[in-house]
Amino acid sequence: MKDQRGFALVITLLITALLVALSAEFVDEVFVDTSARQNFTDGQQASIMAESGLTAARKLLDFGLGMQAYSSLADLDRLAKMLRIEDEQGTLQVTIEEESGKLNMNSIVDSFGKETIYRPIAERLFKKLGLPLELLDTAADWIDKNDETRSGGAETPYYQTLKPPYVAKNGKLDTFEELRLVKGFDGKTLERLRPYTTVYPDIPNSPTTPININTAPKELLASLDSKISDGLSQQIVDERKINPFTTNTDLGNRVSAMTALSQSLASNSIIMQNEKGAVFRLISRAQVKETTRVIESVVRSGGQILYWREY
């Protein structure tokens, strides 16, 4: 009789333990499912916020710079500050970069493979950034339409040896990230180049890609001509902080060492005649609770979207 009671007690304890385990698993599944749904909802809200930030940024650019004769870093910072929002629903922050203040990698060579006036600029810039000049040869081979390999370059025979194999594009870069396909351009190199280079022309289908001196980084300014020292480029940066340049003539009048040089740079389409860009990179970051969404877009004045990525 005692053995039966002991056996019944063991069975009861086992059943109780099983029920506790099942209850715990059920509660855990409900919690995980609820959390997943909440994270999904938060993610959707963050995505909508980020997209709204981009829409507002495009409108602000058209409204804030539309009637202005120039664009500057101060203008971009001012507009970006108007898009910083933080409340109980979440946070939103938008950064605005002008692609027109960067060197266009598509311009270092023409479609026939001939090096352009922008190639020496790229060489000086790459030297300043500590990047090998062979990268310019591989980029040029990727862009030009011929299959002739430069001394430091690479054409389809090289890319066919990779896994998976592919062919050289023999056409212009469509996105900055496309450079990852080009020999020698890894992620670290792209991050080094990102503040200084672009693939988007200020004027569609234009053979020239002049640079806005109001938004160009100091290192790029010093690379525009061999006569521009680091000290002179810093002088340009200091002067534009006080008051942005409206034309290249304005640059020559206010920075004495640039009087003759600015005219030469403008006539060769190295810098803009009127210092106002038309292509902008917008990065909208929204956070709802613990969930963050980022949308990066490149737009042209007037609203045309050239690039879009959400992560």
Secondary structure, DSSP 8 states (H G I E B T S, - for coil): -HHHHHHHHHHHHHHHHHHHHHHHHHHHHHHHHHHHHHHHHHHHHHHHHHHHHHHHHHHHHHHHHTT-S---HHHHHHHHHTT-EEETTEEEEEEEEEGGGSEEGGGSB-TTS-B-THHHHHHHHHHHHT--THHHHHHHHHHSSS----TT---HHHHTTSSS------S--SSGGGGGGSTT--HHHHHHHTTTEES--SSTT-S---B-TTTS-HHHHTTS-TT--HHHHHHHHHHHHHS--SBHHHHHHHSGGGHHHHHHHHHTTSB-SB----EEEEEEEEEETTEEEEEEEEEETTTEEEEEEE-
